[in-house]
Amino acid sequence: MSTRLNMLGAYGDWAASRVEAGPGPFSLRNPRWTSVEQWRKAARAELARSLCRPTDDGGGDVAVRDVVVQRSSERDGLSIEEISWQLPWGPRTEAVLLKPSGAGGRLPGVLALHDHAGNKYFGKRKIARTAAPPHPMMERHQGSYYGGVAWANEIARKGFAVLVHDTFPFESRKVLASDLPPCAVERLMSHPEHAREMTPEDLAATEPIRRYDVPAGEPQHAIAAYNAFAGQHETLVAKSLFSAGTSWPGVTLAEDMAALSYLASRPDVDPARLGCGGLSGGGMRTAFLAGTDDRIRCAFTAGFMTTWSDFCRNVSYTHTWMVYAPGLPGLLDFPEILGLRAPLPALVLATTEDPLFTRSETERAGRILGEVYKKAGASDAFRISMYPGPHKFDLPMQEQAFAWMKRWLA
């Protein structure tokens, strides 16, 4: 019988014990590994098997196609390109490229990864601003989490070329309610007490449900309704992706790697000086991308660091399906995904009152990463900093993250 409240009740202690017994078989902390290079190669192969990342038809990394610059503008000392491209799946991806106006030569590049925040109607606009006025909801979002600024614009002013793209299923990549069978939408959005088995008539209905698709003008009440639908839809997305032989973090990683390849291919970007970072869902994406792809020479993650034990016992209820892949927690702990980049540099930023994580587990995750970097002979390449306050990536945290990028990339 479980002795404390947790997400699995009487099964919690048993479930958590599966990831609390000690370093997993592909953890660098496991004594079996004496060679960092052999460990990294083997652990990344196991991570790849767990994520089942989709590839192109030939089995290679997915690449962007048909890149179009939709408009160019100047704002507050920045040159801004609004871009779109096509991936092998889904609608066109929209992105923003920001760099200092008049900059010449090849700049260090940053892939800025937007957050989740239970808001799939927006993606890149959460952290980037163009010449168009920001949506009022994004002004409030940036005020709540980012000190009132669009952090992608702020780091671009430091001398970086910064790419911000929508990832599946946010903003330009979102799933529309009208593209689902009507019976599925009705069931998702029904009160649990009113949920019922579908009748043959329900299953035969073909008229799309459009009331959750946001009309022109982006009214806030309609966006809230769409986000409610998208939140309920997450479980179906995860089930369907598992059934397709992939996983949500696998799909996200494939899209982020494709965006990184585009950034590296630009003539105004130095492909040897690339970094990435983000808050919350962007911090989670950073762990997978920076832990997998050595083209990322420097990384920071804000507001997303804990252990699988914390997810299992305490906080899975408040986190997206984007983080979970079957079997992965038995191989290595969550912070060790980011640790797969050791000895390349990584900065972890966390807060003392983040309701999304258990503070003691965030601190333990930091110690785990410290052990990984120490064994890799690169203790100087890892830092963890705790800031007072709630879930955020505010101006003082940005200052440290930007200085970290300048240190390792400039």
C-alpha positions in Angstrom: 0.0 0.0 0.0 1.3 3.4 -1.0 2.3 5.6 2.0 1.8 9.0 0.5 -0.5 10.8 -2.0 0.7 10.4 -5.6 -0.6 10.1 -9.1 -1.0 6.3 -8.9 -2.4 6.0 -5.5 -1.7 2.5 -4.0 0.5 1.7 -7.0 2.7 4.8 -6.8 5.6 3.3 -4.7 5.8 0.2 -6.9 5.8 2.3 -10.1 8.4 4.8 -8.8 10.7 2.1 -7.6 11.2 1.1 -11.2 13.2 4.4 -11.8 14.5 4.9 -8.3 16.6 1.8 -8.0 19.8 3.5 -9.2 21.4 4.6 -12.5 19.8 3.0 -15.5 21.7 0.8 -17.9 22.5 3.7 -20.2 23.3 6.3 -17.5 26.9 7.5 -17.6 26.7 7.2 -13.8 26.4 3.5 -14.2 29.8 1.9 -13.4 29.6 -0.2 -16.6 30.7 2.9 -18.6 34.3 3.8 -18.6 34.4 5.4 -22.0 32.4 8.6 -22.5 32.3 8.1 -26.3 31.1 4.5 -26.1 28.5 5.5 -23.6 27.2 8.4 -25.7 27.0 6.3 -28.8 25.1 3.5 -27.1 22.8 5.7 -25.1 21.8 7.8 -28.0 21.0 4.7 -30.0 18.7 3.5 -27.2 17.1 7.0 -27.0 16.5 6.9 -30.7 14.8 3.4 -30.5 12.6 4.7 -27.7 11.5 7.9 -29.5 11.0 6.2 -32.9 11.7 9.5 -34.5 10.1 9.7 -38.0 12.6 9.9 -40.9 12.4 10.6 -44.7 11.6 7.9 -47.2 15.3 6.9 -47.3 15.6 6.6 -43.6 17.5 9.9 -43.2 16.8 13.0 -41.2 13.7 14.9 -42.3 14.5 18.1 -44.3 12.4 21.2 -45.0 11.2 21.7 -48.5 9.9 24.7 -50.5 11.2 27.4 -48.3 9.4 30.7 -49.0 10.1 34.2 -47.5 6.6 35.5 -47.1 7.6 39.0 -45.9 10.6 41.0 -44.7 10.5 44.0 -42.3 12.5 46.0 -39.8 11.6 46.5 -36.1 13.6 48.0 -33.2 17.0 47.4 -34.8 16.2 44.0 -36.1 15.9 42.5 -39.6 12.9 40.2 -39.6 12.0 37.5 -42.2 8.7 35.6 -41.9 9.3 32.3 -43.5 7.4 29.1 -44.3 8.4 25.6 -45.4 6.9 22.2 -46.0 7.6 19.0 -44.1 6.6 15.5 -45.2 3.5 15.7 -42.9 0.9 18.3 -42.1 0.4 21.9 -43.1 3.2 24.4 -43.9 5.4 25.4 -41.0 5.7 29.1 -40.3 8.8 30.6 -38.8 10.5 33.9 -38.0 14.2 34.7 -38.5 15.5 37.6 -36.5 19.0 39.2 -36.7 20.5 42.7 -36.1 19.8 45.1 -38.9 22.7 45.6 -41.2 24.6 42.6 -39.8 27.2 41.2 -42.2 29.0 37.9 -42.4 28.0 34.7 -40.7 26.4 35.1 -37.3 26.2 32.5 -34.5 22.7 31.0 -34.7 20.1 30.2 -32.1 17.1 28.0 -32.5 14.6 29.5 -30.0 12.1 26.9 -28.9 8.6 28.2 -27.9 6.8 26.9 -24.8 3.6 24.8 -24.4 1.6 26.7 -21.7 -1.6 24.8 -22.6 -2.0 27.2 -25.6 -1.6 25.5 -29.0 -3.3 28.3 -30.9 0.0 30.2 -30.6 3.5 29.0 -31.1 6.3 31.2 -32.4 4.4 34.3 -31.4 4.8 33.4 -27.7 8.5 34.4 -27.9 9.0 36.4 -31.1 7.6 39.7 -32.4 7.4 40.8 -36.0 6.4 44.3 -37.4 2.7 43.4 -36.8 1.2 44.4 -33.4 1.3 41.5 -30.9 -1.9 39.8 -30.0 -3.2 40.9 -26.6 -3.0 37.4 -25.3 0.6 37.2 -26.3 1.4 40.5 -24.6 -0.1 39.0 -21.4 1.8 35.8 -21.9 5.1 37.6 -22.3 4.3 39.7 -19.3 3.6 36.6 -17.1 6.5 34.4 -18.2 9.2 36.5 -20.0 9.5 39.9 -18.1 7.3 41.6 -20.7 9.6 41.0 -23.7 9.8 38.6 -26.6 13.0 36.8 -25.7 13.9 35.7 -29.2 14.1 39.4 -30.3 16.1 40.2 -27.2 18.8 37.6 -27.9 18.9 38.5 -31.6 19.9 42.1 -30.5 23.0 40.5 -28.8 24.4 39.6 -32.3 22.7 36.3 -33.1 20.6 35.0 -36.0 17.6 33.5 -34.2 15.1 31.2 -35.8 11.7 30.5 -34.1 9.4 28.0 -35.7 6.0 26.5 -34.9 6.3 22.8 -34.0 3.6 20.1 -34.1 0.8 20.9 -33.2 1.1 24.6 -32.5 -0.1 27.7 -34.4 0.5 27.0 -38.1 1.0 23.3 -37.3 -2.2 22.9 -35.2 -4.8 20.2 -35.6 -8.3 21.6 -36.5 -11.4 20.2 -34.8 -13.1 20.2 -38.2 -10.5 17.6 -39.4 -11.6 15.1 -36.7 -14.6 12.8 -36.9 -17.5 14.8 -35.3 -18.2 12.0 -32.8 -14.7 12.1 -31.4 -14.9 15.9 -30.9 -18.2 15.6 -29.2 -16.9 13.0 -26.8 -13.7 14.9 -26.0 -15.7 18.1 -25.2 -18.6 16.4 -23.3 -18.7 16.6 -19.5 -17.6 13.2 -18.2 -21.0 12.5 -16.6 -22.6 13.0 -20.1 -20.1 10.9 -22.1 -21.7 7.9 -23.8 -20.9 5.2 -26.2 -21.2 6.2 -29.8 -24.1 5.0 -31.8 -23.9 3.9 -35.5 -25.6 7.2 -36.4 -22.9 9.1 -34.5 -20.1 7.2 -36.2 -21.7 7.8 -39.6 -22.0 11.6 -39.2 -19.7 13.4 -41.6 -20.6 17.1 -41.0 -17.4 18.7 -39.6 -17.6 20.5 -36.2 -16.2 24.0 -36.8 -17.2 25.8 -33.6 -13.7 25.2 -32.2 -11.9 26.5 -35.3 -11.0 30.2 -34.7 -12.5 32.7 -37.1 -10.6 35.6 -38.7 -9.7 38.3 -36.2 -8.7 35.8 -33.6 -11.2 36.7 -30.9 -10.0 35.7 -27.5 -13.1 33.6 -26.5 -12.7 31.5 -29.7 -9.0 31.0 -29.0 -9.8 29.8 -25.5 -12.4 27.3 -26.9 -9.8 26.0 -29.4 -7.2 25.5 -26.6 -9.8 23.7 -24.5 -10.4 21.3 -27.4 -6.6 20.9 -28.1 -5.9 20.1 -24.5 -8.5 17.4 -24.5 -7.2 16.1 -27.8 -3.7 15.4 -26.4 -4.4 11.9 -25.3 -5.8 10.9 -28.7 -2.7 12.4 -30.4 -0.4 10.3 -28.2 -2.4 7.1 -28.8 -2.5 7.7 -32.5 1.2 8.4 -32.7 2.0 5.3 -30.7 -0.2 3.4 -33.1 1.7 4.8 -36.0 5.0 3.5 -34.6 6.3 6.8 -33.4 6.0 9.0 -30.3 5.2 12.7 -29.7 8.7 13.6 -28.5 10.0 11.7 -31.6 7.9 13.8 -34.0 8.8 17.1 -32.2 12.5 16.2 -32.3 12.3 15.4 -36.0 10.7 18.9 -36.7 13.2 20.7 -34.5 16.1 18.9 -36.2 14.7 20.0 -39.6 14.5 23.6 -38.4 18.1 23.4 -37.1 19.2 22.1 -40.5 17.5 25.0 -42.2 19.2 27.5 -39.8 22.6 25.9 -40.4 22.1 26.1 -44.2 21.6 29.9 -44.3 24.4 31.9 -45.8 24.2 34.4 -42.9 24.6 31.8 -40.2 27.8 30.0 -39.0 26.9 26.3 -38.9 29.8 25.7 -36.4 28.2 28.1 -33.9 24.7 27.0 -33.2 22.7 26.9 -29.9 19.2 26.4 -28.7 17.1 27.0 -25.6 13.6 27.7 -24.3 11.3 27.8 -21.3 9.0 25.0 -20.1 7.9 23.0 -23.2 10.8 24.8 -25.0 13.1 23.6 -22.2 11.8 20.1 -22.7 12.4 20.3 -26.4 16.0 21.6 -25.7 16.7 18.5 -23.6 15.9 16.1 -26.5 17.4 18.2 -29.3 20.6 19.3 -27.4 21.0 15.8 -26.1 20.7 14.2 -29.5 22.4 16.6 -32.0 26.0 17.8 -31.6 25.4 20.6 -34.0 24.0 22.3 -30.9 27.2 23.6 -29.5 25.6 25.4 -26.5 22.2 25.0 -24.8 20.1 26.3 -22.0 16.9 25.0 -20.6 14.6 27.0 -18.3 11.6 25.8 -16.3 11.8 22.2 -17.3 14.1 20.0 -15.2 13.2 17.1 -12.9 13.4 13.3 -12.6 11.2 10.5 -14.0 10.4 9.7 -10.3 8.9 13.2 -10.0 6.8 12.7 -13.1 5.7 9.3 -11.9 4.7 10.2 -8.4 3.9 13.9 -8.4 3.6 15.9 -11.5 2.5 13.9 -14.6 -1.0 15.4 -14.2 0.2 18.9 -15.3 2.5 17.9 -18.1 2.0 17.3 -21.8 2.2 14.0 -23.6 5.1 15.6 -25.6 7.6 14.4 -23.0 6.7 10.7 -22.8 8.1 7.7 -24.7 7.5 4.1 -23.6 10.5 2.4 -22.1 12.7 5.5 -22.0 12.7 6.0 -18.2 14.1 2.5 -17.7 17.2 3.4 -19.7 18.3 6.8 -18.2 16.8 9.5 -16.0 15.2 12.5 -17.5 18.1 15.0 -16.9 20.5 12.5 -18.5 18.8 13.1 -21.9 20.3 16.6 -21.8 23.4 15.1 -20.3 24.0 13.1 -23.5 25.6 16.2 -24.9 28.4 16.2 -22.3 31.1 17.5 -22.6 29.3 20.2 -24.7 28.0 23.0 -22.5 24.5 23.1 -20.9 22.9 25.6 -18.6 19.8 24.7 -16.4 17.7 27.5 -15.0 15.0 26.7 -12.5 12.9 28.5 -9.9 12.2 27.9 -6.2 8.4 28.0 -6.4 7.7 26.3 -9.8 4.3 24.5 -9.3 5.1 22.2 -12.3 7.9 20.4 -10.5 8.9 19.2 -7.0 11.8 21.4 -5.9 13.8 18.6 -4.3 13.6 16.6 -7.5 14.7 19.5 -9.6 17.7 19.9 -7.3 18.4 16.2 -7.5 18.2 16.4 -11.3 20.9 19.1 -11.2 23.1 16.9 -9.1 22.7 14.1 -11.6 23.8 16.3 -14.4 26.7 17.5 -12.3 27.8 13.9 -11.9 27.5 13.3 -15.6 29.6 16.3 -16.5 32.2 15.5 -13.9 32.6 12.0 -15.2 32.9 13.4 -18.7 35.7 15.7 -17.5 33.7 18.8 -18.2 32.4 20.2 -14.9 33.0 23.8 -16.2 30.6 23.2 -19.1 27.5 22.7 -16.8 25.7 25.1 -14.6 22.4 25.0 -12.7 21.0 28.2 -11.2 17.9 28.5 -9.0 16.0 31.8 -9.1 13.3 32.9 -6.6 9.7 32.9 -7.8 7.3 30.8 -9.9 7.5 29.3 -13.4 9.2 31.9 -15.6 12.1 32.9 -17.8 12.3 36.6 -16.7 14.9 39.3 -17.4 17.6 38.2 -14.9 17.3 34.6 -16.1 17.5 35.8 -19.7 20.6 37.8 -18.9 22.4 34.7 -17.6 21.2 32.6 -20.6 22.3 35.1 -23.1 25.7 35.5 -21.5 26.1 31.7 -21.5 25.4 31.7 -25.3 27.9 34.5 -25.8 30.5 32.7 -23.8 30.4 29.5 -25.8 29.3 30.7 -29.3 30.8 34.2 -29.8 
